[in-house]
């Protein structure tokens, strides 16, 4: 293992046989002030929001970074994928019951904060999202790696169950189909 | 980016996520660990164990994973980060946990 003090290393695993490399992410993490929900009253729009613009997962992550008591931060990004094995999707059109969706997302952040001693934030896309682009992002800062990952996964599972968001799948063959969830 | 050689640059989380992106993958999980006040988390990592974890993540979860770390980060900066993508979120989280365990052991 190469070693030099203060050096940063990166190691990338081999892609599974089916994988195709594509660059989707740009930008850098800009750590915020840990503005996410941590068992206190916060501005819901600051921690849980819908957007019709491209999602920046690192912006969501930056909203929970900055609390020295929580050394681990997990982020999950849900991306529109090309499900070619079934019927090729080209775009997902997301519609949300806006006020209720954001309230429910904020409530999920609050519940995760209490359950995992975490600081949490999340964002969800509305409108047309092409294949390869993010549709949902959730981030949690917690005292340890496992707690951060557990909190983040718990939040994403609750989003799928509770947040009133629907998607219209637009297929390459011109067909469409509605379904619920991110 | 794939060499594991130190590059003297801070860990680039955007690049780390980009390195595991795949149009067939619908979920990416990333864990970022910051250096604590006692310096916990820095130091050497076992490249063989990391490569084994990558292979395990690919075999068990169809996942693609990447890791980045710093040797002696100052307090508050990133000690290590792991990103993993897979077709579905459960597999992405599982793969991320697997590589984090290998990296932080």
Contacts between the chains, C-beta under 8 A, distances in Angstrom:
chain1	res1	chain2	res2	distance
A	1	B	4	6.9
A	1	B	44	6.2
A	1	B	45	6.8
A	1	B	46	7.2
A	1	B	47	4.5
A	2	B	4	6.2
A	2	B	5	5.0
A	2	B	6	5.8
A	3	B	6	7.4
A	3	B	44	6.2
A	3	B	71	6.4
A	4	B	6	4.6
A	4	B	8	7.9
A	4	B	71	6.6
A	5	B	71	5.2
A	5	B	72	4.8
A	6	B	8	7.3
A	6	B	70	7.1
A	6	B	71	6.1
A	6	B	72	5.4
A	6	B	73	7.9
A	7	B	6	2.5
A	7	B	7	6.9
A	7	B	8	5.8
A	7	B	70	7.2
A	7	B	71	5.4
A	8	B	6	6.2
A	8	B	7	5.9
A	8	B	8	6.9
A	8	B	9	5.7
A	8	B	10	6.2
A	8	B	11	5.2
A	8	B	68	6.4
A	8	B	69	7.2
A	8	B	70	5.0
A	8	B	71	8.0
A	9	B	4	5.3
A	9	B	5	6.8
A	9	B	6	5.3
A	9	B	7	7.6
A	9	B	45	7.9
A	9	B	68	6.4
A	9	B	69	5.6
A	9	B	70	7.7
A	9	B	71	7.7
A	10	B	1	5.2
A	10	B	2	7.6
A	10	B	4	7.1
A	10	B	7	7.5
A	10	B	11	7.5
A	10	B	12	8.0
A	10	B	15	7.6
A	10	B	16	6.8
A	10	B	19	7.6
A	10	B	66	6.8
A	10	B	67	7.2
A	10	B	68	4.2
A	11	B	2	7.1
A	11	B	3	7.9
A	11	B	4	4.4
A	11	B	47	7.0
A	11	B	50	5.8
A	11	B	51	7.6
A	11	B	54	7.9
A	11	B	66	6.7
A	11	B	67	5.4
A	11	B	68	7.5
A	12	B	1	6.1
A	12	B	2	4.6
A	12	B	19	4.7
A	12	B	20	7.4
A	12	B	54	7.9
A	12	B	65	7.9
A	12	B	66	4.1
A	13	B	20	8.0
A	13	B	51	7.4
A	13	B	53	8.0
A	13	B	54	2.8
A	13	B	55	7.2
A	13	B	57	6.6
A	13	B	58	6.4
A	13	B	64	6.0
A	13	B	65	4.7
A	13	B	66	6.3
A	13	B	99	7.9
A	14	B	54	6.7
A	14	B	55	7.4
A	14	B	58	6.7
A	15	B	22	7.1
A	15	B	58	7.7
A	15	B	64	5.2
A	16	B	58	4.7
A	16	B	62	5.3
A	16	B	63	7.3
A	16	B	64	6.2
A	18	B	24	6.1
A	18	B	62	7.3
A	19	B	22	4.5
A	19	B	24	7.1
A	19	B	25	7.6
A	19	B	64	5.6
A	20	B	22	6.0
A	20	B	23	6.1
A	20	B	24	7.2
A	21	B	21	7.2
A	21	B	22	7.1
A	22	B	21	5.3
A	22	B	22	6.7
A	22	B	23	5.7
A	23	B	18	4.8
A	23	B	21	6.6
A	24	B	17	7.6
A	24	B	18	6.2
A	24	B	21	4.4
A	25	B	14	4.7
A	25	B	15	7.6
A	25	B	17	4.7
A	25	B	18	4.4
A	25	B	21	6.8
A	26	B	14	6.1
A	27	B	14	5.4
A	28	B	12	7.0
A	28	B	13	7.5
A	28	B	14	5.9
A	29	B	13	4.9
A	29	B	14	7.3
A	57	B	17	7.1
A	58	B	13	6.1
A	58	B	14	6.1
A	61	B	13	7.5
A	61	B	30	7.9
A	61	B	32	7.4
A	65	B	32	7.7
A	65	B	34	7.7
A	68	B	37	7.4
A	68	B	76	6.8
A	71	B	33	6.1
A	71	B	34	5.0
A	71	B	35	7.6
A	71	B	36	5.0
A	71	B	40	8.0
A	71	B	41	7.6
A	72	B	31	6.5
A	72	B	32	7.2
A	72	B	33	5.3
A	72	B	34	7.5
A	73	B	31	7.4
A	73	B	32	4.5
A	73	B	33	7.9
A	73	B	34	7.3
A	74	B	29	6.7
A	74	B	30	6.9
A	74	B	31	5.1
A	74	B	32	7.6
A	74	B	96	7.9
A	75	B	29	7.5
A	75	B	30	5.0
A	75	B	32	7.5
A	76	B	27	6.6
A	76	B	28	7.1
A	76	B	29	5.1
A	76	B	30	7.8
A	76	B	89	6.5
A	76	B	92	7.3
A	76	B	93	7.3
A	77	B	17	7.4
A	77	B	27	7.2
A	77	B	28	4.7
A	77	B	30	7.9
A	78	B	26	6.3
A	78	B	27	5.7
A	78	B	89	6.7
A	79	B	21	7.9
A	79	B	25	6.9
A	79	B	26	5.6
A	79	B	27	7.0
A	79	B	28	6.7
A	80	B	26	7.4
A	81	B	23	6.3
A	81	B	24	5.8
A	81	B	25	6.1
A	81	B	26	4.0
A	81	B	87	7.0
A	82	B	23	4.7
A	82	B	24	6.1
A	83	B	24	8.0
A	84	B	24	7.6
A	131	B	23	5.9
A	132	B	21	7.7
A	132	B	23	5.2
A	145	B	31	5.7
A	145	B	33	6.1
A	145	B	100	5.4
A	145	B	104	6.6
A	146	B	97	7.6
A	148	B	31	6.4
A	149	B	29	7.0
A	149	B	31	5.9
A	149	B	93	6.1
A	149	B	96	6.5
A	149	B	97	5.9
A	149	B	100	7.5
A	152	B	29	7.1
A	152	B	93	7.6
A	153	B	29	7.7
A	153	B	89	7.2
A	153	B	90	7.8
A	153	B	93	4.8
A	156	B	89	5.8
